[in-house]
Amino acid sequence: MEKPNPTKLSEKKRIYTFPNNNIIVLENVTELIVSESGNHRIKTKSDEEISLHIIPTGWIHLEIKESEWTV
């Protein structure tokens, strides 16, 4: 199985909203991989710390905060 290549990003904030208004907020998003199941694997970076997150499918809204954004 081939390992997917991450999409490089420089997002200030990514906000996932799930049913029942459950919200996950990620700041300083640097990489994204969308798996075949639809899960999002995300890398964030603060001053000296790198964190990895897995966001499950099922979110109903995604908001991205960025100074420049293209569709």
Protein Blocks (a to p, Z undefined) as FASTA:
>chain_A
ZZddddddddfbdcdddehhiacddehifbdcddfkopacdddddfklccdddddehiab
dcdddfbdcZZ
